[in-house]
Amino acid sequence: QVQLVESGGDSVQAGGSLRLSCVASGYTYSNNYVGWFRQAPGKEREGVACIYNGGDRVWYADSVKGRFTISQDNAKNTVYLQMISLKPEDTAMYYCAATRGSRAICYTGAYFGYWGQGTQVTVSS
């Protein structure tokens, strides 16, 4: 059974930093896409960052470029999202998701068949 477990969410002030982690069990990140998505209250889910096969392909939403970094540690079966210079508009539930193959549409989440339960990030001004 595939399970993705996120952690690292917290409440921080604007300008602060957080690192989210996503640990997989029953699944290997190799040759699959892993992505971070977020959903704020009253808003649609949006893609934040994706990584394929340890970094062969990486994608970021324009809103987070230069501030967020996605990385992957295959030995630990963990994907990270390092977030710096956080803004109040980054406040959302953050979800980790993974594909069953090499197809993915990162900004919508299409083809991501496995999802975690989410971790809350709150940024206050």
For each residue, the residues with C-beta under 8 A, 3 or more apart:
1: 25 26
2: 24 25 26 27 98 114
3: 24 25 26 27 116
4: 22 23 24 27 96 97 98 114 115 116
5: 22 23 24 25 116 117
6: 9 20 21 22 94 95 96 116 117 118 119
7: 20 21 23 119
8: 18 19 20 21 81 119
9: 6 18 20 93 94 118 119 120 121
10: 18 121 122
11: 122 123 124
12: 16 17 18 86 121 122 123 124
13: 16 123 124 125
14: 86 87 88 123 124 125
15: 85 86
16: 12 13 86 123
17: 12 82 83 84 85 86
18: 8 9 10 12 83 86 121
19: 8 80 81 82 83
20: 6 7 8 9 36 80 81 83 94 96 119 121
21: 6 7 8 78 79 80
22: 4 5 6 34 36 78 79 80 81 96 116
23: 4 5 7 76 77 78
24: 2 3 4 5 27 28 29 77 78 79 98
25: 1 2 3 5 77
26: 1 2 3
27: 2 3 4 24 32 77 98 114
28: 24 31 32 74 77
29: 24 32 34 54 72 74 77 79 98
30: 53 54 74
31: 28 53 101 102
32: 27 28 29 52 53 98 99 100 101 102
33: 50 51 52 57 98 99 102 103 104 106 111 112
34: 22 29 50 51 52 70 72 79 96 97 98 99
35: 47 48 49 50 51 96 97 98 104 106 109 112
36: 20 22 47 48 49 50 68 70 79 81 94 95 96 97
37: 45 46 47 48 94 95 96 97 109 112
38: 45 46 48 90 92 93 94 95 121
39: 43 44 45 46 92 93 95
40: 43 91 92 93
41:
42:
43: 39 40 46 92
44: 39
45: 37 38 39 95 109
46: 37 38 39 43 61 107
47: 35 36 37 50 59 61 106 107 108 109
48: 35 36 37 38 60 61 64 68 81 94
49: 35 36 58 59 60 61 64 68 69 70 81 106
50: 33 34 35 36 47 57 58 59 70 104 106
51: 33 34 35 54 55 57 58 59 70 71 72 79
52: 32 33 34 55 56 57 58 102 104
53: 30 31 32 56 57
54: 29 30 51 72 74
55: 51 52 58 71 72
56: 52 53
57: 33 50 51 52 53
58: 49 50 51 52 55 70
59: 47 49 50 51 106 107
60: 48 49 64 65 68 70
61: 46 47 48 49 64 65 107
62: 65
63: 89
64: 48 49 60 61 67 68 83 90
65: 60 61 62 68
66:
67: 64 83 84 85 86
68: 36 48 49 60 64 65 81 82 83 84
69: 49 80 81 82
70: 34 36 49 50 51 58 60 79 80 81 82
71: 51 55 79 80 82
72: 29 34 51 54 55 78 79 80
73: 76 77 78 79 80
74: 28 29 30 54 77
75:
76: 23 73
77: 23 24 25 27 28 29 73 74
78: 21 22 23 24 72 73
79: 21 22 24 29 34 36 51 70 71 72 73 96
80: 19 20 21 22 69 70 71 72 73
81: 8 19 20 22 36 48 49 68 69 70 94
82: 17 19 68 69 70 71
83: 17 18 19 20 64 67 68 86 90 121
84: 17 67 68
85: 15 17 67
86: 12 14 15 16 17 18 67 83 90 121 123
87: 14 90 123
88: 14 91 123 124 125
89: 63 123
90: 38 64 83 86 87 121 123
91: 40 88 121 122 123
92: 38 39 40 43 120 121
93: 9 38 39 40 118 119 120 121
94: 6 9 20 36 37 38 48 81 118 119 120 121
95: 6 36 37 38 39 45 115 116 117 118
96: 4 6 20 22 34 35 36 37 79 115 116
97: 4 34 35 36 37 109 112 114 115 116
98: 2 4 24 27 29 32 33 34 35 112 113 114
99: 32 33 34 102 103 104 111 112 113 114
100: 32 111 113 114
101: 31 32 111
102: 31 32 33 52 99
103: 33 99 111
104: 33 35 50 52 99 110 111 112
105: 108 109 110 111
106: 33 35 47 49 50 59 109
107: 46 47 59 61
108: 47 105
109: 35 37 45 47 97 105 106 112
110: 104 105
111: 33 99 100 101 103 104 105
112: 33 35 37 97 98 99 104 109 115
113: 98 99 100
114: 2 4 27 97 98 99 100
115: 4 95 96 97 112
116: 3 4 5 6 22 95 96 97 119
117: 5 6 95
118: 6 9 93 94 95
119: 6 7 8 9 20 93 94 116
120: 9 92 93 94
121: 9 10 12 18 20 38 83 86 90 91 92 93 94
122: 10 11 12 91
123: 11 12 13 14 16 86 87 88 89 90 91
124: 11 12 13 14 88
125: 13 14 88
